[in-house]
Amino acid sequence: MSEQLWGMLFVSLWQTIYMVAASLILATIAGVPIGILLVTTERKGLWENILSNKVIAAIVNAVRSIPFIILLIAIIPLTQLIVGTSIGTTAAIVPLTLSAIPFIARIVESAIKEVDPGLIEAGNAMGASNWQIIRKIFIPESMPGIIRGLTITLINLVGYSAMAGAVGGGGLGDLAIRYGYERFNVQVMLATIVVLIILVQLCQVIGDYLAAKYSHV
């Protein structure tokens, strides 16, 4: 590849990292509380409210069922409202975030449900409030599972970001399509694939390390 294309590859890589990192952070901020609500409002939960639980679960399932490429196009008006445009790297963060929120919510719900009930009973016996149980038991004990789930979500977002490039989202997907596929440049395609593989491997290694670090086993 030419020096210009190498430069474009590095720019596209940073655009992908920016999209994926921002989306994961925003989705985590929104998804974790939703996941906690799914657990605490269920039957025999800390704040049992079956109606609220069913409504939240229905919304989460509805968003999860929408294929990303359809969601990407369907929320173009919302993206324009939030960002001011539907094209570009920053604009792609909106659909990426919305697609990740329900997955993170379910990941958090599943991780918390794996917490030993005996720890919750011990907390109640010591007079801990619901908020204290969430902060001192739910989150710390479920952290390894949450981190593993976030790692999977992060890797999925890398794939989604490449898909977003197909509609002008920038990043490695955009580079692969415009300079690899449309111009029949095999070198660009191969370079993009190699970079994506390395990026995914790094995400997995870091995720495994953090999960092991926070594991109580």
N, C-alpha and C positions, 0 to 999 in steps of 0.2 A: 504494500500500500504506500501511497505517497505521504509525505510529511503532513500535508493538509488533512488527509483522511485520518491519520493518527491523532492529530489535534482534535478533530471532530469526535473521534472515539472517546477521548478523555473527557471532553465537554459533555457528551451524551451520558457517560458513566456517572459524572457528578450530578447531572439532571435526574438520573434514575435514583441515585442515593438520596437526593433531596426529596423527591416525590415519595419514596418509600418510607424514609425516616419520619417526615412530617405527617404522613398518613397514619403510620403506626402510633405515633405519640398522640395525635388527636383522637384516633379510634380507641386507644387505651383509656384516655381520660373519660370518654363517654361510655365505653363498653364495660369497664370494671364496675361502676355503680349499678348499671343495668343488670349485670350478672349477679351482684350481691342482692339486688331486689328480687330477682327470680328465685333465689334461695330463701330469703327472709320472709317473703310474702306467701310461700307455699303452705300447704297444710302442715300444721305443727311447727311452722317456722317462727322466728323471733317476732315478726309482725304479721301474723297470719292474716291474709286478705285474699281470698280465693279469686274474687272478681278482678282485682288489680293484677294478680299473677297471670290469669288467663289472657287479659288484654295485652300485657307486656309480652307474654310468650307468643301471642298471635302476631303482633307487630314484628317481633324478631324473626319468626319463621317466615313471614311474608317477604321481608327484605332479603333473607337468606335464599329464598327460592328464585330470585330474579337473576338470570345470567348477567355477568358483569358488563358484557358488551351492550346489552339492552339497557341496563341501568345507566351506563355511560351516556347513552343517547337520550334516554327518557328524562334525565334531570338536567339537561342543557339549560333550560330557563332558570333553574335554581342556581346552577353554576355561574351563569351570567349575573344573577342577582348578587351573589356573594363576592365573586372575584371581579366582575365587570367584563369578563370575556369567557368564552367556552373553549378557547384554543390556547395551548401553551402548557408549560410544566406546572405552574401554580394552579391553573384551572383543573388539571388532572387530579390534584389532591382531593378535590371535593368528592367525586365518585369513588376514588380509592378509599377514602375515609368512611363513607357511607356503606361501602361493601364490606369493610372489615369490622365495623361496630357489632353487628349481630353475631359474628363468629367469635369475637372476643368475649361477648356476653355469655355465650354458651360454654366457652372454655372456662371462664371464671366460675360459672355455675357448677360445671362438672368437677372442677378441682376442689371447690369448697365442699361438695357433697362427699368427697372422699376423706374428709377430715374425720378423725376418730370421734364418734359421738360422746365417748367418755370424757374427752377434753371439754366439750361443751357443757356436759353435766357438772363437771368439776368447777367450771367457771360460774355456773348458776349457783352451785352450792356455796361458793365463796362470796356471793352477792354481787358479781360483776353485772354491769348494765349491758343492754344489748349492744351499744356502741363499743363498749370495752371488749365484748366477745368478738365483735367483728375485727377490731384493731389488733387485739392481743392473741386471738386464736384463729379465726377464719383466714385472715390474710397471711400471717407468718407460716401457718401449717400448710397452706395450699400453694405457697409461693413456687416450689419446684414445678408443680403441675401447670401453674399459670405461665411460667417462663417457657416451658416446653411448648405450650399452646401458642404463645406469642411468637416463638421461633417459627412454627408452622405457618402462622398468619403472615409473618414477615416474608417468608419464602413465596407464599402465594401472591403477596403484593408485588414482588419482583416480577412474577409472571403477568400479573394484571397491568403493571406499568408498561410492559412491553406491548400489551394489547392496546393500551391507551395511546401509544405512539402511532397506532394505525389511523387515528383520527386527529392527529396534530398535537398529541400530548407531549411530544419531545422525548428525550431519553434514548436508550439503546434500541427500543422497538422502532422508533421513528427513523433512526439511522439505518437500521437493518432493512427497512422497507424502502426508503427513498434512495439509498445508495447501494444497497445490496440486491434486493429483489427487483426493483424497477429498472436498475441499470445493469443488471446481470453481473454484478461484481461479487464473485465467489469469495474473494479475500475478505471483503467487508463482512459478509455473512458469517464466515468462519471466525473472524476476530470477535464479532459480537457474541457468538455462541460461547466461545472460550471465556470471555469476560463475564458473561452471565453465569456460567458454571462455577467460575472462581468466586463470584459474589455470593452465590447460593451456598457454596461450601464454607465460606467464611461465616456467613450467618448461622449455619448449623453448628459449626465449631464453637462460636461464641455462645450460642444458646445452650449447648450441652455443658459448657464450662460453668455458666451462671446457674443452671439448674442443679448441677452437682454441688456448687458452692453453697446454695441455700437449702440443700437437702439435709434433713435431720437424721438420715439413716447412717 
